[in-house]
Amino acid sequence: MTGSEALRRAIHRAAADGRSEDLCELCARPAPPDHRHLLDLRTQEPRCVCYACSVLFQRDGAGQGHYRLIPDRRVRLRAFSPASVGVPVGLAFFVRRPDGRVLAHYPSPAGATRWEVDPETWEAAVRDTDGLSDLATDVEALLVNTVRGRSEAWLVPIDDCHRLVAIVRRHWRGMSGGEVVWTEIERFFDELRRRHGPYPGR
């Protein structure tokens, strides 16, 4: 399975309606609403886990190269322009891969479109943005929002980005998206600001 196929599957899972509760995908026990996720490194797909199972994967190497626990930290960084790394859109997220590549994704009605960022351009951005060097491979992302007058950048768990893509796919209408999708996107970022601080810094 390709990375893009796995991401599409994860988006569909995040957008699914009608489930009364999530189940742990390791032990099949109920997972609470605020449950953690593992990233399946073979498919790049997040998997729901209960608290007990998440504890098993908190130690580095516990997943034996198959699973990694997705972190739950969310840190606001200094404002970051997607254009500085060659990305011509205002809503995008960036994922660093173990081989050193950095993939830029932007949410769209068809899912997440992606392309590879020039390595030298990315290294310059890392030098200029405090905290960006801490970005964990695969399981965290740099999420940037400069649409509708916003100017913010976040270090977030990769499953947050999957959730944002699902929001765009679910609510986009017409050529420009319609007002509902932008309201939902703003609600997503409002939650980040409310729970994790309105100002840059650690």
C-alpha positions, -999 to 999 in steps of 0.1 A, spaced: 0 0 0 13 35 -9 16 63 16 -12 82 -2 -35 52 -2 -30 47 35 -36 84 42 -69 82 22 -80 52 43 -71 71 75 -91 101 64 -122 80 56 -119 64 91 -116 99 107 -147 111 87 -168 80 94 -202 87 111 -225 66 132 -200 49 155 -210 50 191 -174 44 203 -140 35 190 -124 2 198 -88 -5 205 -73 -20 173 -49 -41 193 -71 -57 221 -107 -47 208 -116 -31 242 -134 2 242 -112 33 237 -122 65 254 -130 96 233 -96 111 240 -77 79 232 -42 78 217 -32 65 184 -4 43 171 11 49 136 14 17 116 48 24 99 41 -1 72 10 16 60 14 51 75 -21 46 90 -30 57 125 -47 30 147 -69 36 178 -56 22 211 -69 21 246 -49 36 275 -35 2 286 -22 -6 251 -8 29 246 14 25 277 30 -6 261 44 16 233 57 46 253 92 31 254 113 37 222 116 5 202 86 -11 218 69 -13 184 97 -32 168 97 -11 137 60 -18 131 42 7 154 50 41 170 30 59 195 18 92 181 28 120 206 1 142 222 21 174 224 9 205 206 33 235 205 27 269 189 57 280 169 68 314 156 48 323 124 60 304 94 52 311 57 45 281 35 58 302 6 93 302 22 96 265 14 79 267 -20 44 259 -10 18 281 -28 -11 276 -4 -20 289 30 -31 257 47 -5 230 47 13 204 69 48 191 66 60 156 77 97 146 80 104 111 69 132 88 83 152 91 51 154 129 55 128 139 30 101 164 40 67 160 24 43 189 22 6 182 22 -23 205 17 -59 195 25 -82 195 -5 -117 181 -15 -99 151 -30 -78 144 1 -43 156 9 -22 166 -21 15 163 -14 49 171 -28 85 170 -17 102 201 -2 136 211 -14 161 199 14 182 231 15 150 252 17 137 231 46 170 233 65 170 271 62 134 271 76 146 249 105 174 273 113 149 303 113 121 287 133 127 279 170 114 244 179 111 231 144 143 210 147 124 189 174 99 177 148 97 139 152 97 118 120 65 103 107 44 109 139 44 147 141 38 175 116 44 212 112 9 226 106 7 261 90 -23 283 86 -21 316 68 -56 317 53 -80 345 58 -55 368 76 -42 342 100 -5 337 106 3 307 128 23 275 129 20 245 151 39 213 159 11 188 162 5 150 162 0 136 127 -35 124 135 -45 161 140 -37 167 104 -57 136 93 -86 151 112 -82 185 94 -81 168 60 -113 149 70 -130 182 79 -121 197 45 -133 166 26 -166 165 45 -175 202 42 -160 215 10 -186 227 -15 -181 242 -50 -149 258 -63 -140 279 -32 -152 255 -5 -182 275 7 -185 293 41 -192 261 61 -158 245 55 -139 277 65 -160 280 96 -151 244 105 -114 250 98 -115 281 120 -132 260 148 -104 234 145 -77 261 151 -98 278 178 -96 246 197 -58 245 193 -55 281 205 -79 276 234 -63 244 247 -26 249 239 -19 286 242 -24 317 219 13 327 219 44 312 204 68 294 227 71 262 247 
